[in-house]
Every structure is written in structure tokens, then in C-alpha cells.
Amino acid sequence: MSAPFEPSAAEANTRAEAGGFPRRILLVDGSEENRALTLALLRRRGSEIEIADHAAAALGLLEREQFDLILVDMQLSVMDGYTTIHERTPE
């Protein structure tokens, strides 16, 4: 098992194929405007983006799928971004 933030060989290959930019990105943001702006910028780089508008949806996606990068709004309603990351990070 690799370190929590160290990419595996497969992840490194995925990034290399995307020109060094993360290919699969999870965007977690409660603001429709922020999501639209971020999507426009990330799609220019050729990334696949999954969107969650709240923490519970993000945690569900993380249970089923793998991502190269997760962008989380730290001021989400109900469960903030800090708590969301803590819920997902093994102790």
C-alpha cells in the first residue's frame, strides 16, 4: 500500500496520459456558480469531472469510484469540507 498522498504507478501513468494534469477529478461545491466556473476551467485540460453538491454525495462517490484529485469547498452546508475529508481519511 502506498502512502496516502503518494500516487501509485497506475495513478502516475494516468496523470502522464493527461499531460501531467489529473484525469479524474471530484468537484464538491454547494455553489452552482462556483461549479460552473471550475468545470469550464478543468474541462479545458481534458479532465473527467464528477460533481457532488454536498458532502454526503461526495462520500458516496468516493465509496464507489477513484479520483486523481478531489476539490472540496471548505464551507459546505450540513457537513463542511474539513469534516468531509476527515470522514474519508483513514486514521
C-alpha positions in Angstrom: 0.0 0.0 0.0 1.4 3.4 -0.9 1.4 6.5 1.3 -1.9 8.4 1.5 -0.9 11.2 -0.9 1.7 9.3 -2.9 0.4 8.2 -6.3 0.6 4.6 -7.3 2.3 3.6 -10.6 -1.1 3.4 -12.3 -2.1 6.8 -11.0 1.2 8.3 -12.2 0.5 6.8 -15.7 -3.0 8.3 -15.7 -1.6 11.7 -14.9 1.1 11.3 -17.5 -1.5 10.5 -20.2 -3.4 13.7 -19.3 -0.2 15.7 -19.8 0.6 15.7 -16.1 -2.8 17.1 -15.1 -5.2 14.9 -13.1 -7.6 13.0 -15.4 -10.4 12.1 -12.9 -11.5 14.9 -10.6 -14.2 15.0 -8.0 -15.6 18.5 -7.5 -17.5 19.1 -4.3 -19.1 22.5 -4.1 -22.5 23.8 -3.0 -22.5 26.8 -5.2 -23.8 26.3 -8.8 -21.8 29.3 -9.9 -18.5 28.0 -8.5 -19.2 24.6 -10.0 -19.8 26.1 -13.5 -16.6 28.2 -13.4 -14.5 25.4 -12.1 -15.9 22.9 -14.6 -15.2 25.3 -17.5 -11.5 25.6 -16.4 -10.9 21.9 -15.7 -12.6 20.6 -18.9 -10.1 22.7 -20.9 -7.4 20.5 -19.5 -9.2 17.3 -20.7 -10.2 16.1 -17.3 -13.2 13.9 -16.4 -15.1 15.7 -13.7 -17.7 14.2 -11.3 -19.8 16.7 -9.3 -21.2 16.5 -5.8 -23.1 19.4 -4.4 -22.9 18.3 -0.8 -20.7 16.1 1.4 -22.9 13.0 1.6 -23.0 12.8 -2.2 -19.2 13.2 -2.3 -18.7 10.4 0.3 -21.0 8.1 -1.8 -19.0 8.7 -4.9 -15.7 8.1 -3.1 -17.0 4.7 -1.9 -17.7 3.6 -5.5 -15.0 5.4 -7.6 -11.4 6.5 -7.6 -10.2 10.0 -8.3 -6.8 11.5 -9.1 -7.8 14.8 -7.4 -10.6 16.0 -5.1 -11.5 19.6 -4.9 -13.7 20.4 -1.8 -15.4 23.6 -0.8 -14.4 24.0 2.9 -17.6 25.9 3.6 -20.2 23.3 2.6 -23.5 23.3 4.3 -24.5 20.5 6.7 -21.0 18.9 6.7 -18.2 21.2 5.9 -15.2 20.3 3.8 -12.9 19.7 6.7 -15.3 17.1 8.2 -15.9 15.5 4.8 -12.1 15.0 4.3 -11.8 13.7 7.9 -14.7 11.2 7.3 -12.8 9.8 4.2 -9.3 9.8 5.6 -8.2 6.6 7.4 -6.8 7.0 10.8 
